[in-house]
Amino acid sequence: MSKFLSKKLINLEAYVPGEQPKDRKYIKLNTNESPYLPAPKVMEVVNRQAVEKLHLYSDPDAKILVDELAKFYNVQSDQVFVGNGSDEVLAFCFMAFFDDERKACFPDITYGFYKVFSKSFGIDAVQVPLKDDFTIDVDNYVNCGRNIIIANPNAPTGLSLTHEQIELILKTNTDRVVIIDEAYVDFGSESCISLLDKYPNLIVVQTFSKSRNLAGARLGFAIASKEIINDLNKIKFSFSPYNINGLSLVAGVESVKDKDYFEECNKKTIATRERTSDELKKLGFHVISSKTNFVFVTHNLISGEEFHKALREKGVLTRYYKEPKIDNYVRITIGTDEEMDEVIRITDEILSEYLPMCVGK
Ligand SMILES: *Cc1c(COP(=O)(O)O)cnc(C)c1O
């Protein structure tokens, strides 16, 4: 730390991203990326011509992408805001809607960035405990008096709330924003975009990083009332007007246009997830029923930490959180069928090497 760092930031604990390995080749199942390539047309539009245009600034309104998303989700263009990843969209939400009076509230086990943002922006945050079965206790959010952020489905549990439950939260917090982070919604749950007409306090946030195979392009978006989108644009134009680069802009448009490819990839991921869950259960794992592109698993006979480490030694990267309540779980991203077959084979191997040692203990 330099002596120049702002006093406000001395206690900041930065987000720790999953590893992007550079040394050896791993089966990389630690950051919930898609194993599938971007839509075919993306390769065509990120061409020499697009690169040549980089000598100019990108469109600060990101109009082609905003319009394409509006068409896809059947909303007005002035209800769409795009960001450099949904992380940036969430950061803009914090800047726009949170302050000393409008504090934050989110589950204790959820996407780690909510806590980091609260600290970065000096916002008081209440972290509401999940129930023992890892579900969100909706009653805790009724009339909560704070801005609410819920990942639906939640990460790293993979569990989702029903619209009825979310509506109860929206209805009882009309003076506060309710941000529903739908990073994983395309893997089998229902988006809250359809609720926007009824609830002016709702902000739906989604990303291109998981279900649209473009994690490296850094694209995310919010859909909300046009007043809310206007506020977000005000912040953006006061902070980083050219937040979307020209190459990602054209890549994003093609990925939204190719609905068939999008649906085909997600269908494959869902099928692979279900099969992987069954196989892991056969090996004695408790697998939380997932609506995402990952599974969150635990085993009676091997600790989460040891399982994570053993997988790594055998070339499989997964995510492990050394945190109360979930420190016996490992989060495994769903890769291709071939990758998951290999993971199952390796897991079987780990258990057969490990269990005799257990019995001996
Ligand atoms: C991955 C993820 C994000 C971040 O996505 P980016 O668009 O890559 O910044 C946000 N929220 C949740 C819950 C996520 O899992």
Ligand as a Chemical Component Dictionary entry (heavy atoms), coordinates in Angstrom:
data_LIG
# 
_chem_comp.id                   LIG 
_chem_comp.type                 NON-POLYMER 
_chem_comp.pdbx_formal_charge   0 
_chem_comp.three_letter_code    LIG 
# 
loop_
_chem_comp_atom.comp_id 
_chem_comp_atom.atom_id 
_chem_comp_atom.alt_atom_id 
_chem_comp_atom.type_symbol 
_chem_comp_atom.charge 
_chem_comp_atom.model_Cartn_x 
_chem_comp_atom.model_Cartn_y 
_chem_comp_atom.model_Cartn_z 
_chem_comp_atom.pdbx_ordinal 
LIG C1 C1 C 0 -20.451 -14.074 -13.531 1  
LIG C2 C2 C 0 -21.378 -13.230 -12.739 2  
LIG C3 C3 C 0 -21.431 -11.852 -12.923 3  
LIG C4 C4 C 0 -20.415 -11.094 -13.700 4  
LIG O1 O1 O 0 -20.475 -11.194 -15.009 5  
LIG P1 P1 P 0 -19.638 -10.286 -15.977 6  
LIG O2 O2 O 0 -20.681 -9.865  -16.951 7  
LIG O3 O3 O 0 -18.619 -11.183 -16.555 8  
LIG O4 O4 O 0 -19.048 -9.111  -15.253 9  
LIG C5 C5 C 0 -22.390 -11.139 -12.216 10 
LIG N1 N1 N 0 -23.230 -11.746 -11.354 11 
LIG C6 C6 C 0 -23.171 -13.059 -11.138 12 
LIG C7 C7 C 0 -24.101 -13.673 -10.146 13 
LIG C8 C8 C 0 -22.249 -13.843 -11.806 14 
LIG O5 O5 O 0 -22.163 -15.145 -11.555 15 
# 
loop_
_chem_comp_bond.comp_id 
_chem_comp_bond.atom_id_1 
_chem_comp_bond.atom_id_2 
_chem_comp_bond.value_order 
_chem_comp_bond.pdbx_ordinal 
LIG C1 C2 SING 1  
LIG C2 C3 SING 2  
LIG C2 C8 DOUB 3  
LIG C3 C4 SING 4  
LIG C3 C5 DOUB 5  
LIG C4 O1 SING 6  
LIG O1 P1 SING 7  
LIG P1 O2 DOUB 8  
LIG P1 O3 SING 9  
LIG P1 O4 SING 10 
LIG C5 N1 SING 11 
LIG N1 C6 DOUB 12 
LIG C6 C7 SING 13 
LIG C6 C8 SING 14 
LIG C8 O5 SING 15 
# 
